[in-house]
Amino acid sequence: MTKNPRFLSPKRVGSYPERELDCQLAIEDVFRTVAEYAEAAGWDEREVARALIELAHNHWSALDAKERMLEEAAGAFVRRPKVH
């Protein structure tokens, strides 16, 4: 993509009921553009859809792994030695 994508920011700071939907709407145009570029390069729609799903899944898994690592690291610092 040649231009810098611009995304709408969340409507407010912190959690709110429609936050995930707002995020989807904010990135939808760029998502569709990526799919169109892939299809223009010769990939069929289903291949592109599967690839995007797999990329999203891999991203989710990486976030989970990072979160677990941070929790384990925090636990190493929070735990106190047992007093006998």
Backbone as numpy.savetxt, mean C-alpha at the origin, in Angstrom:
# Nx Ny Nz CAx CAy CAz Cx Cy Cz
5.50 6.93 -16.63 4.65 8.11 -16.63 5.54 9.35 -16.63
5.20 10.29 -17.44 6.04 11.46 -17.58 5.71 12.58 -16.61
4.49 12.65 -16.16 4.16 13.73 -15.23 4.08 13.21 -13.80
4.31 14.09 -12.87 4.22 13.73 -11.46 2.76 13.58 -11.07
2.40 12.41 -10.54 1.00 12.25 -10.14 0.68 13.15 -8.95
-0.49 13.69 -8.96 -0.96 14.50 -7.83 -2.14 13.77 -7.21
-2.07 13.65 -5.91 -3.12 12.93 -5.19 -3.84 13.87 -4.25
-5.12 13.63 -4.08 -5.86 14.35 -3.05 -5.39 13.84 -1.69
-5.31 14.73 -0.74 -4.95 14.35 0.63 -6.19 13.83 1.35
-5.99 13.12 2.46 -7.15 12.72 3.27 -7.95 13.97 3.66
-9.25 13.79 3.84 -10.11 14.92 4.17 -9.84 15.48 5.56
-9.32 14.63 6.44 -8.95 15.09 7.78 -7.88 14.17 8.35
-7.22 14.63 9.38 -6.16 13.87 10.02 -6.78 12.75 10.85
-6.12 11.61 10.88 -6.60 10.50 11.70 -7.64 9.67 10.97
-8.17 8.73 11.71 -9.12 7.77 11.16 -10.51 8.40 11.02
-11.20 8.04 9.94 -12.60 8.41 9.77 -13.24 7.35 8.87
-14.56 7.21 8.91 -15.24 6.09 8.25 -14.92 5.89 6.76
-14.80 6.93 6.00 -14.61 6.80 4.55 -13.16 6.98 4.11
-12.21 6.89 5.03 -10.81 7.17 4.71 -10.26 6.23 3.63
-10.52 4.92 3.74 -10.01 3.98 2.75 -10.61 4.25 1.36
-11.89 4.55 1.32 -12.53 4.88 0.04 -11.92 6.15 -0.55
-11.69 7.16 0.29 -11.06 8.39 -0.18 -9.68 8.11 -0.77
-8.93 7.22 -0.15 -7.61 6.85 -0.66 -7.74 6.18 -2.03
-8.70 5.27 -2.16 -8.93 4.60 -3.45 -9.25 5.62 -4.54
-10.10 6.56 -4.23 -10.47 7.58 -5.20 -9.27 8.46 -5.56
-8.42 8.72 -4.58 -7.26 9.58 -4.80 -6.24 8.93 -5.75
-6.09 7.62 -5.69 -5.07 6.96 -6.51 -5.63 6.27 -7.75
-6.94 6.30 -7.93 -7.58 5.56 -9.02 -7.07 5.97 -10.40
-6.91 7.26 -10.67 -6.47 7.69 -12.00 -5.08 7.15 -12.34
-4.17 7.22 -11.38 -2.81 6.71 -11.62 -2.84 5.20 -11.79
-3.65 4.52 -11.00 -3.81 3.07 -11.11 -4.28 2.70 -12.52
-5.31 3.39 -13.00 -5.83 3.10 -14.34 -4.78 3.40 -15.42
-4.01 4.47 -15.22 -2.96 4.82 -16.18 -1.91 3.73 -16.25
-1.50 3.20 -15.10 -0.52 2.10 -15.08 -1.08 0.91 -15.85
-2.33 0.56 -15.60 -2.96 -0.56 -16.30 -3.00 -0.31 -17.81
-3.35 0.90 -18.21 -3.41 1.23 -19.64 -2.04 1.14 -20.29
-1.00 1.62 -19.62 0.36 1.53 -20.16 0.77 0.07 -20.33
0.46 -0.75 -19.35 0.82 -2.17 -19.44 0.08 -2.84 -20.59
-1.19 -2.53 -20.74 -1.97 -3.10 -21.85 -1.45 -2.60 -23.19
-1.07 -1.33 -23.27 -0.52 -0.78 -24.51 0.81 -1.46 -24.87
1.53 -1.95 -23.86 2.79 -2.64 -24.09 2.59 -4.08 -24.55
1.33 -4.56 -24.51 1.05 -5.89 -25.01 0.53 -6.89 -24.00
0.42 -6.51 -22.74 -0.14 -7.41 -21.72 -1.65 -7.35 -21.80
-2.32 -8.49 -21.60 -3.78 -8.43 -21.65 -4.32 -7.98 -20.29
-5.60 -7.56 -20.28 -6.19 -6.96 -19.07 -6.11 -7.87 -17.86
-6.33 -9.15 -18.05 -6.30 -10.08 -16.92 -4.89 -10.25 -16.38
-3.90 -10.30 -17.26 -2.51 -10.38 -16.81 -2.16 -9.15 -15.98
-2.58 -8.00 -16.46 -2.31 -6.75 -15.75 -3.02 -6.75 -14.40
-4.28 -7.16 -14.39 -5.04 -7.21 -13.13 -4.37 -8.14 -12.13
-3.96 -9.33 -12.59 -3.30 -10.28 -11.69 -1.98 -9.71 -11.18
-1.23 -9.05 -12.05 0.05 -8.46 -11.64 -0.17 -7.37 -10.59
-1.17 -6.53 -10.80 -1.44 -5.45 -9.84 -1.90 -6.02 -8.50
-2.72 -7.07 -8.55 -3.15 -7.71 -7.30 -1.95 -8.30 -6.57
-1.08 -8.98 -7.31 0.10 -9.59 -6.69 1.03 -8.53 -6.10
1.20 -7.43 -6.81 2.02 -6.33 -6.28 1.42 -5.76 -5.00
0.10 -5.58 -4.99 -0.58 -5.08 -3.79 -0.41 -6.07 -2.64
-0.56 -7.36 -2.94 -0.39 -8.40 -1.91 1.04 -8.38 -1.36
2.02 -8.27 -2.24 3.42 -8.23 -1.80 3.69 -7.00 -0.94
3.09 -5.88 -1.32 3.26 -4.65 -0.53 2.65 -4.84 0.86
1.46 -5.42 0.92 0.79 -5.69 2.19 1.64 -6.61 3.06
2.18 -7.67 2.46 3.02 -8.61 3.21 4.27 -7.93 3.75
4.87 -7.06 2.96 6.05 -6.33 3.42 5.71 -5.41 4.59
4.55 -4.77 4.53 4.13 -3.91 5.65 3.92 -4.74 6.91
3.29 -5.91 6.77 3.10 -6.80 7.92 4.43 -7.23 8.52
5.38 -7.60 7.66 6.69 -8.04 8.14 7.40 -6.91 8.86
7.31 -5.71 8.33 7.94 -4.55 8.96 7.31 -4.28 10.33
5.99 -4.36 10.39 5.28 -4.14 11.65 5.69 -5.17 12.70
5.76 -6.44 12.30 6.18 -7.50 13.23 7.60 -7.27 13.72
8.49 -6.86 12.80 9.87 -6.60 13.18 9.95 -5.47 14.20
9.19 -4.40 13.97 9.19 -3.27 14.90 8.62 -3.67 16.26
7.56 -4.49 16.25 6.98 -4.95 17.51 7.98 -5.81 18.28
8.68 -6.69 17.57 9.67 -7.54 18.23 10.83 -6.71 18.77
11.26 -5.72 18.00 12.35 -4.86 18.45 11.91 -4.05 19.67
10.69 -3.55 19.65 10.18 -2.79 20.80 10.09 -3.68 22.02
9.67 -4.93 21.82 9.58 -5.87 22.93 10.93 -6.15 23.54
11.97 -6.14 22.74 13.32 -6.39 23.25 13.75 -5.27 24.18
13.27 -4.06 23.94 13.64 -2.94 24.79 12.71 -2.75 25.97
11.48 -3.20 25.85 10.49 -3.00 26.90 10.61 -4.04 28.00
10.97 -5.25 27.64 11.05 -6.32 28.62 12.12 -6.03 29.67
11.76 -6.35 30.89 12.71 -6.16 31.98 13.18 -7.52 32.46
14.40 -7.58 32.93 14.89 -8.87 33.42 14.08 -9.33 34.62
13.92 -10.65 34.71 13.20 -11.21 35.85 14.05 -11.09 37.10
13.41 -10.73 38.19 14.10 -10.63 39.47 13.88 -11.95 40.20
14.96 -12.56 40.65 14.84 -13.86 41.34 14.96 -13.69 42.81
